[in-house]
């Protein structure tokens, strides 16, 4: 096969290469820890769902349904299917189908790939990944506050800063209906200033016009009637209670009256976490969705995180994660056998160990050891093997570590304890 005939990945559907895997694992471990800390249990739903699930749940007059979904007809049975563009609708479908709320509210979370036919760009792909949480059966603003606090804890656990919270209330259906009528009247009076998308949405979904990214329409949108003026007493109380709970936990909030989110099923609280002008997480309350999808009415709220965008923030804010704790360097036939034994004993003790394979002199092996990100090198050569010893060498310094380059010889029989002591911060372990 010639170079021009090589098969490449579909545009916008990227490979995750081994050098990025440590970053993904760090993120996934942090997510699993946060979800467990708040009592959320994982649910796994199919990647392929009936197309009507998203048409009914997301809304026909949305960019996702109109332009972005990967939909197809199953050639075997004629069923209309879609690669999921988001997963809240799938989680709600599964909850209804399996009657998950029969014995009370549920805290659920998910992770996995989603698919939208968008223009690929940094942090936005046609196959992208989301992590989300859904608090189902909880009617009050306390659940809204909890999912927001969960996000904040995740940012803290990942060491991320500069992510700000924007908040708004969409009210209830009758309040949005009154606001909708006011929007239609306002935009009708300025029809000549509307772009093609806005004219198409004027009567079907005028609220989405407020979410336009067209620069020429920003002044018009800013002067449009605001939903806040149409909220009733109950909706205002819900929004104010949520703000009070967040203030009590010292969570800074910017109220954004133009924040509407892009899906039709939201009501009351909506929020976005924003970093560098990009939304990295969005969510809110979606009480109507369960009934819209055929279930008994039930309140719910949640969020979805754009994993690739968070990984970009992680990559920019921290050094590359280590591939392993220990790298085993060896030379000579006897040392090779000892190196295998040493590596296995260290793995038995729960350490991540890379054993040099493929030969090479000590200089070349140390280059590989340094590139692995390991903190410590275990060295076995003919001299060490003749004395039943190994050498330990710090490859890098830092908090809890020894001085880079420091080296010490220990008995082979004491290797595991010596390495554990060294990695635990015992300065004497590597002769500092």
N, C-alpha and C positions, 0 to 999 in steps of 0.2 A: 504494500500500500504506500503510495507516495505521500509526501507531506501535505499536498493540497487535498488529499482524500481522507485525511484524519477526521474522525468523528469528534465533535466538541459538544460540550454541555449546551442545553437550550439556553438562549440568552436570558439573563436575569435569574437563572437557577444555578447557584454556585456550589462548588465543592467546599467542604470544611476540611482543610488539610491538617496533617498531624501537628504542625507547629502552632495551630490555633486551638487544638483540642484541650490543652491545659486551661486556657482562658474559658472555654465553654464549660469545662468541668467545674471550675471555680464558681462560675455563675450558677450552674445547675445545683451545686451543693448548697450555695447560699439560699437559693429559692426554696429547696426542699426543707432546709432548716427553718426558714421564716414561716412557711406554710404550716409546719408541724407546731411551731411555737404558738400559732393562733388557732389551732384545732382544725385546719383544713385537710381534707382527705382527697387523694388524687383520683380523677376519673379520666378514662381514655376512650375517646369516641372515634368513629371512622373518619378517614380523610375524605371519603366520597359520601355525599348525602343527596337526598332527593332535591332537585332544583327548586321545587315549590317551597321547601323549608326556608330558603333564603329570600325568595320573592315575597313570601308572606311575612317573614320576620324582619328583614332589613328594610323592605319597602321597594316597590317597583320603580319609583322615581328617585333613584339614588345612583351615583356614579358606579358603585360596586355592581349593582344588578344590571344597569344599562350598558356598561362599558367594560367591566373588569373581570367578570366571572369566567372561569374556565368550565364551560358547560358542554355536554355532549349527550347524544342519544345512544343508549346501550343497544348495540347491533343485535344482541341475542333476544331481547324482550321488549325493545322499544321504550324502556323507561328513561325519563329525562333526569340526568344526574349532573352533579357539579362538584368539582374539587373545592373543599371548604374555603371561603374567603375570610372567614372569622369563625370563632368556636362557641360564642355564647348561645347562638341558636341551636347548635348541636348538643350542648350540655342540657339546655332546657328540653329539647326533644327527647333525650335519653331519660331525663328525670320524669317526664310525663309517661313515656313508654314503659318504664320500669317502676312507676309509682313510688319514687324515692321519698316523696314528702308525706307519705301516709302516716308516719309516726313522728312527724315534727320537722322543723327546719334543718337544713343541711348546709355545711360549709364545704365547698368543692373547689378543686383547682386542676388545671390542665397545662400541658406543654406540648408543643409540636409544630409541624409546618402548616402554613396557610398559603393560598395561591390567589394572586390578583394580577391581571394583565395590565400592569402599569409601566411607565417608562422607567427602566432601571437607572438608578443613581446610587451614590454612596449612602448606605444605610437603608435603602429601599430596593427590594428585589421582587421578582415575580413569584419565586418560592421564598417565603420569609418565615420566620419563626415567632411565635407568641407564647408567653406564659400568662395565664389569667386565673383569677379567683372569682367565684360566684357564691354569694351568700344568699341562699334561697329560703324564703319563708319568714324573713325578718322585715317587719314593716317600718321600723323607726330609724331616725337619723343616727342612732348609736351604731348600727351596722354600717352605714355609710362612713362614719368616722373610723371604724375599725379597719375597713379595707384601705383607707387612706394612710392610717398609721402603719399598716403592714408594708405598704410601699416605702414609707419613710425609713422603716427599720431595714428593709432590703438595701436601700441606698447607703445607709450607714454601715451595714455589714460589708458592703462591697467597697467602702471607702470613697464613695462618689460624692462630690460637692457640686454646687452650681445648678442643681435641679430644683426648679421653683414650681409651686402649686397654684393653679388657676381654678376658680370655682364659680359656678353659676347655678341657678335654679330654672328649670323649664316649666315648673308648675304642673298642673293636671290638665286633662284633655279639654275640659270646657274652658279653662283659662287660656290654653294655647289656641283654642278655636276663636275666642274673641280677639286675641292678638293676631291670629292669622287673617281675620277679616280686616283688621286695621292695616296690616302689611300689604294686603292685596290692594286696598284703596290707595295707600301711599305709593306703591310701585306702579299702579295704573296711571297715576298722575305724572310719573317720570318714565313712562314707557320708552321714550326715545333714548334714554340713558342706559337701558338694560342691554346686556349682551345676549347672545343666542341662548345660552344655558339658562339665564335668568328668565327670559321670556317663556321658555319651555316649562319652567317650574312655577311660573307666576300663580297658576290656579291649582296645580297638583301638590306642590310642596314649597310654598313661599319662604318658610323658615330656612330652607337650605340656601336661599339667596344670600342670607347673612353670613354664610360661611365661604363666600366667594373669595378666590385668590386673585381676581382680576384687579390690577392697580387702578384702572380707570373708574372702577365702581366703588372704591373705598369711601370716598366722601359721601356718596349717596347712601351707602349702607350705614355709615356712622350716624346719619341724621334720621334713620328709620325709627319707627316706634319701638320702644324697648319692652320686652316681655315683663320686666319687673313691675311695670305699672298695672299689669293685669292679674297679678297673683292675688289669690284669696288669703284669708286669715290662716287657714290650715297650712297652705304651702309656705307662707312667710314664716310661720312658727317652726316648721320642719327645717327650713334653711337657717334660721337664726340659731336653733338648737345645735345644728351641725357645726356652725361656726364657733359657738361657745365651747363645744367639746374639743375642737381643734386648738382653740386658744388655750384651753386648759392643759394641753400637752405641748404648748410652745411650738406649734406648727405654723409657720408664716403662710398667709394666704393672700392672693390677689383676686378680688372679685372682678370677673370679666363678663359683663352683661351680654357680650356678643358670642360667648362660647355656647355652641349648640350641639357639637358632636355630629358625626356623619351618618348615624343610623336612626331609623324611625322609631325604635322601640323605647327610647329613653323618656323618663319623666322625672320631675322633682330635681334632685341633685345631679349635676354633671361636673366632671373635673378632668383636668389634664395636667400632667407633669411635663414641664418644658425645659429643655437645655439647649443653649445656643440657637434659639429660634426654632428648634425642632421638637415636636411632641414625641416623647419616648414612652409615654404611658397614658392611656385614657380610659375613662369609665364613668360610672354613675349608677343611678337607680333606673330599673326597667320593669316596673310593676305590671304593665299591660302585656308583656311578652308571653307569659305562661298561658294566659287565656287566648291570646292571638294564635298560638300554636296548638290549641285544642285541649288544653288542660284546665283544671279547676283554677279559678283566680288565686294567685299567690304573689306576694311581693318578693322582690329580689333586687340585688345590686351587685356590682362587681367591677373588674377592670381587666385590661389586657395590656401587656408590656411588649413593645417591639424589641425582641432580643438583639437583633443585629445592631440597633442603635445604642443599646446599653453596652454591648461589647466594644463599640467604638469609644465610648466614654471610658470604659475600663482600660482599654489599650492606651489611651492618652494619659491616664492618671497613675499608671503603675508600671513597674518593670515587668518584663516577661516572667511568667511563672516558671518555677523549676520543673524540669522533667522528672527529677528523681531526688532522693535524699543523698544517695551514695553512688559513686562511680568506681568500679573495680578495675584497676590497671594491673596488668601482669605480663611477664615475659619469661619464656622458657617452658619446656614440657611439664616439669614438675609443678611450676607455678600455675600453669593453666588448670591442672586438676585441683590445686588448692584454691584457685580463684572461684571455680564453680562451687566448691564446698562452702567457701566464705559467703558468696552471694546467696546461696540457698539458706544458710543459717540466719543471715540478716533479714531475708524475706520472711522466714519463720517468725522473726521478732516483730513483724509488721512494718518494716521499712520498705521504701521503694528503691530498688537497686537496678542500675544498668551495668551489665558485665561487658567489658570490651570484647568485641568479636571482630574477626577479620585481620588479626595480627597488627603489625605496625610497631615501630620503636616507641620508647617511652615518650619522646617529644610529641609524636603524632597522637599517641593515646591521651596525653594530657590536654592537647587541643580539643579532642572530642569530649573529654571530661569537663572542661571549662564550658564548652558549648551546650552541654546537657543541663546546665544550671544547678548541678549538684553542689551541696555545701561541702562535702567531704569526699576525698579520694582514699580508697584502700589500695595499697601498693604491695604486690607480691613479685619478687624476683628470685633469682637463684640464691642470693645471699640470705634473704629473709627465710626462704624455705629450708635452707640448711640449718638455720637456728630455730626453726619452728616459731617464727615471728611474722608480723606484718607491720607495715608502716601506715600511719594515718596522716593525711595532709589536708589542711583547710584550703579550699579553692577560692573562697570569698569570705569576707568579714561581714559585719553588721550586728544588729541587735541580737543578743543571745548566741552569737557565733564567736569563734576564735579569730585570731589575726590571720588574714589571708597569707598563705605561704608557710605558716607554722607547721611543723612536722614532728612526729614522735613515733617511736617503735614500741609495740606492745606484743605480748605473747599471743600466738594464734588462738590458744584456748580461751583467752580473755577478750577476743575481738568484739563479740556482740555487746558485752557490757561496756567496753571502752567506747564503741561507736555511739551507743545510746546515751552514755554520759556526755560525750562530746556534743551531740546534737541537742541535748537538754541544757547546754550552757555551762557545763563543768569545765572551767578554763584549764584545769590540770590535765584533762583527758587528752589534749593534743599539745601538751607541753608549753602553754602560754604563761 
